């Protein structure tokens, strides 16, 4: 089942003779329970594309379909419901609310949907256990570590059973150990819970956790590779080779 379909999307900034095509005619699709990474250096258009899918930004041309509906044609009120019900977000800086506990940050998604207290309690307890943060439920974000905040953010993203979970440079604020832990969590969300995940990153190691990698350069999609039966190391090396061949950054970690 096709969850996301990007059709000839263009995003242009500027006017007259000073125009930048940040996204330049990109098309691809993502099926249910896929884990896809978009890779590219700074300025490649990957975050702009993600922002268009998230409805943070609008397209200049083309269409974006989620669950078969063209979100580029939705009025703002319908878009607000779409963001709430269909999307989950994992941000580089966590975006947890400092005045709410871990439990309350995760429960907020359900509260906004009008779900009752008893059901919220059960669902939050389940996801706290899944991410091994039950003992943190009554703590505030400033009282827990970066890795624990990111696990909380993952729990918040998953709890509403969104059609698509998106992550923009999710390991950017983490050290190597917590980065690895987070990517294993995303794999677990995908493999064990069927979450459809789209990440954007400039890091080949982060991209290698996905089952498919799309490569962007100058706003265009120029390559695509699948993990298939390759080992983690083989896939990582293939990503490095493609990225280096196209003038991308070499991974040193």
Secondary structure as the mmCIF struct_conf table of DSSP 4:
data_model
#
loop_
_struct_conf.conf_type_id
_struct_conf.id
_struct_conf.beg_label_comp_id
_struct_conf.beg_label_asym_id
_struct_conf.beg_label_seq_id
_struct_conf.end_label_comp_id
_struct_conf.end_label_asym_id
_struct_conf.end_label_seq_id
STRN STRN1 UNK A 2 UNK A 15
TURN_TY1_P TURN_TY1_P1 UNK A 16 UNK A 17
STRN STRN2 UNK A 18 UNK A 31
TURN_TY1_P TURN_TY1_P2 UNK A 32 UNK A 33
STRN STRN3 UNK A 35 UNK A 39
TURN_TY1_P TURN_TY1_P3 UNK A 42 UNK A 43
BEND BEND1 UNK A 44 UNK A 45
HELX_RH_AL_P HELX_RH_AL_P1 UNK A 46 UNK A 53
TURN_TY1_P TURN_TY1_P4 UNK A 54 UNK A 55
BEND BEND2 UNK A 56 UNK A 57
BEND BEND3 UNK A 60 UNK A 60
STRN STRN4 UNK A 61 UNK A 66
TURN_TY1_P TURN_TY1_P5 UNK A 67 UNK A 68
STRN STRN5 UNK A 69 UNK A 70
HELX_RH_3T_P HELX_RH_3T_P1 UNK A 71 UNK A 73
HELX_RH_AL_P HELX_RH_AL_P2 UNK A 76 UNK A 86
STRN STRN6 UNK A 87 UNK A 90
TURN_TY1_P TURN_TY1_P6 UNK A 92 UNK A 93
TURN_TY1_P TURN_TY1_P7 UNK A 98 UNK A 99
BEND BEND4 UNK A 100 UNK A 100
STRN STRN7 UNK A 101 UNK A 101
HELX_RH_AL_P HELX_RH_AL_P3 UNK A 102 UNK A 112
TURN_TY1_P TURN_TY1_P8 UNK A 113 UNK A 114
HELX_RH_AL_P HELX_RH_AL_P4 UNK A 117 UNK A 130
TURN_TY1_P TURN_TY1_P9 UNK A 131 UNK A 132
HELX_RH_3T_P HELX_RH_3T_P2 UNK A 134 UNK A 136
TURN_TY1_P TURN_TY1_P10 UNK A 137 UNK A 138
STRN STRN8 UNK A 140 UNK A 140
HELX_RH_3T_P HELX_RH_3T_P3 UNK A 141 UNK A 143
BEND BEND5 UNK A 144 UNK A 144
HELX_RH_AL_P HELX_RH_AL_P5 UNK A 146 UNK A 159
TURN_TY1_P TURN_TY1_P11 UNK A 160 UNK A 161
BEND BEND6 UNK A 163 UNK A 163
STRN STRN9 UNK A 164 UNK A 168
BEND BEND7 UNK A 169 UNK A 169
TURN_TY1_P TURN_TY1_P12 UNK A 170 UNK A 173
BEND BEND8 UNK A 174 UNK A 174
HELX_RH_AL_P HELX_RH_AL_P6 UNK A 176 UNK A 193
STRN STRN10 UNK A 197 UNK A 201
BEND BEND9 UNK A 202 UNK A 202
HELX_RH_AL_P HELX_RH_AL_P7 UNK A 204 UNK A 207
TURN_TY1_P TURN_TY1_P13 UNK A 208 UNK A 209
BEND BEND10 UNK A 210 UNK A 211
STRN STRN11 UNK A 212 UNK A 217
TURN_TY1_P TURN_TY1_P14 UNK A 218 UNK A 219
STRN STRN12 UNK A 220 UNK A 226
TURN_TY1_P TURN_TY1_P15 UNK A 228 UNK A 229
HELX_RH_AL_P HELX_RH_AL_P8 UNK A 232 UNK A 245
TURN_TY1_P TURN_TY1_P16 UNK A 246 UNK A 247
HELX_LH_PP_P HELX_LH_PP_P1 UNK A 249 UNK A 251
#
